[in-house]
Amino acid sequence: MSGEPKMKICVVSPSQNAYSETFIRAHIDELNAVAVFEDWPYYEHAGRRIVPRPWRVGVHIGPRLPVLLRSVPERLAVRSVAGFLRRKRIDVVLAEYGPTAVDLIDPCRVAGVPLVAHFHGCDAYHRDILKQHAESYPRLFAAAAGVIVVSRDMERQLLGLGAAPERLFCNPCGVDLEAFSATDASANEPIFLAVGRFVEKKAPYLTLLAFERALAACPGARLIYAGDGDMLGACRQMAGALGLSGQVEFLGHRSHAEVAALMRKARAFVQHSAVASSGDREGTPVAILEAAASGLPVIATRHAGIPEAVIHGETGLLVDELDIEAMAEHIAVLATDAGLAGALGRRARQHIRVNYSMAKSVQGLNTILRKASGLV
Amino acid sequence: LCGVDTEYFRPIEAGRNPPVFVAVGRFVEKKAPHITLLAFREVWAELPAARLIMIGDGVLLDACKQLAQSLGIASAVQFPGPLNASAVRDTLQQARVFVQHSVTAPSGDSEGTAISLLEAAATGLPVVSTWHGGIQDTMVHGQTGFLVEELDFRAMAKHMLSLGSDPERATSMGQCARQRVVTTYSMNRSIEGLHRILTHAVESRGSHPL
């Protein structure tokens, strides 16, 4: 990128959760962002307008003020953010998640700074979020210089919501191949690894049921689950009820280094992502990319960005959502055929190296931001 | 002890109803609705006429809907959401068996006597539940229904199946359940007890400076 004029990027992200913070951290570091808001109030703060810290007080008293005065803290917030962007001579704002981007429409307009919205998952699919932003998303699509999605599935979704095709870019998140060194899956024991939050769209209990069914064909297999969430307790109960306490381990939340180490010891990665009843879906699950980068074959569902990241029969084995029978068969196959697991895993790593590397993702992001900022 | 209005929950003959299993309660860990689903899968495999109605709402509801689908029992399971008192009563009156798989949640959270269970018993339904909290004070294993160990969905399924396929047994156990609720837990008894306690408190007021 030397020779090109330096681009001053401001990254704005909500404090979400440990998993999504990975790639946001990567954006901040790899893009050399000059300014960062990392704890931008998120849509969970229902009804609260978005302002940086100095105006937080205004947010809290805002709703109780008479209507005429109520918009005052809001206007002050817009002005304070806009002033900040101008003072720092920001060329472009990258807002992580749709709702965050919505909050930056006005500040960016006032400051005359182009805005790029980066969608990730729930912000593009969750029914409540879509309802809440039924009016503001169209405003965002009209105002943003660029809108980024992480899968073709999400691209179709946002086109359906009215995003302008010429300003819509598909740029999947990338994996740091250094952090996830290659393992030979065929040399590992039949350990099936699942990593992710225990939430409905990752349906961990379905992975569990599929694994239970597979056990008849491969009694030596084990399932290790790293992650935390609302449904962890229910999954523990189910594992206990199914008599799987000896074969299934729930590790709770694990650091990235620990996850990388677990991946080096596994035979395959499993994840039964399914559309939640709220309409919520995945983007392109980063854990799947990381597992593939580690040289693991991935057993997963045809869901959101997964069929792009995992090529059925080449780098992993895919099933339809909720089809635990088929998932059980795939688990049994990879538990008993180590050679196949190794071959799929090698191609998986290759697929990630070519299509989902961090370098490629950041390069893509950089190009989109440059285009949006008018610096090309 | 809480009471139940045994006039409002009029008794029925459980054996006259089709093999419909009803669960009423929040979809939370300590009521383990997912374990009830595992049990029902076994029941349905043996008794295709079996139906399960799970009334209530909660964090595990959506997960349970997914589970029912993947277990291939979606056509036999209904999730009507939370219902009002009269709708619950109507549903109970058309059922064969009441089921509730209460467990001690990993958080240690456990429950007392579930009102919905008493209401089902008052309606004359046999109850299949767990050896848990207040349930074992209310229900008598082998008489008012069956109790199983926590998480033992296979035993639960076995008992559900026996009541699902034996109407007479369901009727007699249901009558027994009603009898027990009428004599022990009816609203009258509960209010009488409360009355005694209050009377006692009033009479002994002189000895307590208020």
Interface residues (C-beta under 8 A of the other chain):
Chain A: E200 A203 Y205 L206 L209 D230 M231 G233 A234 R236 Q237 M238 G240 A241 L242 A274 A276 S277 S278 L322 D323 I324
Chain B: E29 A32 H34 I35 L38 V59 L60 D62 A63 K65 Q66 L67 Q69 S70 L71 V103 A105 P106 S107 L151 D152 F153
